[in-house]
Amino acid sequence: MEQVLELALVAAGGSQGGAIVSTEEIPTEIARIVEPSTEEKRATKALPIAKVVAGVLTKGTLSLVPGGGFVTELMHVVEQRSDRKKQEVLALAVAALQEDADALKARLEDDDELAALWLRGLSAAQVARTSEKLKVFAAILAGAVDADHHQRMVANALFRVLEQLEQEHIEVMRLVEEAGAAATSKEPDGSNGRSGATLPWLQERLPHLTPVLPLLLATLTSLSLTRNAWENTWGGIEGRVAFVLTDLGSELLRVFRSQV
């Protein structure tokens, strides 16, 4: 056990000249890992996002130190929660289908495509953070039972999208929808712009997400859920940006709203 702890602390210290820390020094070393040095604090002070990320990562370094039975117990708790989420999705899907359990079991045994899709959905459901997301997963699973091959391809693509969507993405999408409903938006210089959500407008309404808003918007755009209302216009060439939902984004947000 002492050798494992020593190796873990070497890994935490990096590979460049990191000396092995004795087990007697472990409490001091853990304190060093948890609390960044004065120099580290100065390095991240200038960039709020860097400070946030640095804080998360330094705290996370503790996971490199094995905890024996305690870690095993934590893993058991996490696995139990994952199993409960899968069971909840299954129960919701079966309830929506209103189909005999034996008949559904026979379908899954005989239909490889359907079984693979259900496995994909249940796997994604394990890490869902909200009940509404679990309900969306269940709705897709239920709908896939009687769907044809092309509809199941769409369902599979939706799972890929949903796996990357978290509660904070949905918060941003709801505000983008609100901004898109307006006739026009105001640019930072006070001039009229296209209807849509500008970054400053979103930062004002979502201050808790300000450090990661560019990342969230980039993800939504890469998934074709939002787009720049100024694209393919002179304003877009000038670099103006106002986010609006795409048709897919609007439909997905409608589905989430229906599950609340």
Summary of the structure (lengths in Angstrom):
residues: 260
radius of gyration: 24.0
end to end distance: 48.4
largest distance: 66.7
contacts: 699
relative contact order: 0.07
helix: 71%
strand: 4%
